[in-house]
Amino acid sequence: MTAVSFDAVAAILLIPVGAAALLAALPNYRITAGLNVAASFLTLLAALSLLVTDRPQPGQYLLVDDLNIVFIVLNTFVGFTTSVFSASYIAHELETGRLTAPNLRFYHAMYQIMMFGMNLAFVSNNIGLMWVAVELATLTTVLMVGIYRTHEALEAAWKYFILGSVGIALALFGTILVYMAAQPVVGEGANAMVWTVLIEQAARFDPALLNVAFVFLLLGYGTKVGLAPLHAWLPDAHAEGPTPISAVLSGLLLNVALYAVLRFKLLLAASPEAIAPGPLMVAMGLTSLIFAAFMLYRRRDIKRLFAYSSIEHMGIIVFAFGMGGPLANFAGLLHMVMHSLTKSAIFFAVGHIAQVKGTQKIADIRGLTETHPGLGWALVIGVVAIAGLPPLGIFMSEFLVVSSTFARQPLLAIPLVFGLLLAFGALLLRLTGVAFGEPRGSTAPVEASYVPMYSHLALVFGAGIYLPAPLVTWFQHVATILG
């Protein structure tokens, strides 16, 4: 590695670890909230420096390439904005007595450990280390989902833990099978788990072992992506945990598992005799999209509503990457970025709405644009964006997914468009009453930072109008790498 690049990678990993140790020791809430924001901002700066420095040479454990830089920058940016939102959100929870000072110390320390786990998963060049990092990120979010210690929160945390453990066990078995396929070619030891070595030698691996391995890996990491029918943990975790964790789950943690799937998809594609991974991903993506679209009509809890929306959009993204090719991969990358920014902004709005109204029930939240116009109109823009209406960024990515599908597999475009229209109708149906109905519930002013929410929405709006040429070139290059 070059010195600058090595320093940047070290900072991306060590800043969260150091911050977590400090946050676990400091008792004052205002200091810990500020330190959490500062640490997240410094991690973002370190990630951005990777864009302007030379790519480091891959080591036995760490790797920085054009693919994972997309995920690292997005992860650290949303991690920073969520920490800003979290400061005002958690202050309200402290004032109302839902959380205590020791709870907050634990919460902030876990937040930084979670960021460390996700960043480590992205920069890992060792498939075993990547598995450990995904598990670490999962366990920290499990602990934070149950932080309220209510019966519902603990039940949601246990469900998340059990289903997540099943998924990660399947992923571990798939990782072991990849090692077994590599061992006769690469030899025993760590080299048989180094991704850059595996991708170079994949054509010589036993294709039967790779085929079985990918099925386990797709099911295992697919559980963390939230793909149906492996999604059952996700709505409960969103509904019962703190809203900043809902934003992180939808905006970031699902992407970590998706990144792992993409790495192994590349490995399978490099073996000419192995099965094509695309059809499996297309099938799971379409299933998730259509299932979640139907389930949106039956939701009565606003956070559960947007949890199912996350399942829908992860289905679209997995479908796009399953289709493959430069245009579909470009659309998948763009949709992933737009979804992370939009869905986290929606959860920022929903978190403060639930606090001021004292409920998450959709029936008890009405007329937000009159009672709380700042939050109400932010939610309107967010739902319009996530529903795929122009001129916002998700419209552009969905249009590219649909057009590339029509060009290559017209029959698949029929269920794809059906699922998109079904979800579109459900979201607009729910939005009408929540935003424009007869006002209901508390009209007390809300103390919130609108900057993270509106900054995300501004980026999504800007992306729908104009994508800078360097960004387009970068995404096209990554789409080519994905094959």
PyMOL commands that set and color helices and strands:
alter all, ss='L'
color gray80, all
select helices_A, chain A and resi 3-25+29-49+66-95+101-123+127-145+151-186+190-193+195-204+207-225+233-240+243-269+278-298+302-323+326-357+362-364+368-371+373-386+393-408+410-436+451-465+469-482
alter helices_A, ss='H'
color red, helices_A
deselect
rebuild
show_as cartoon
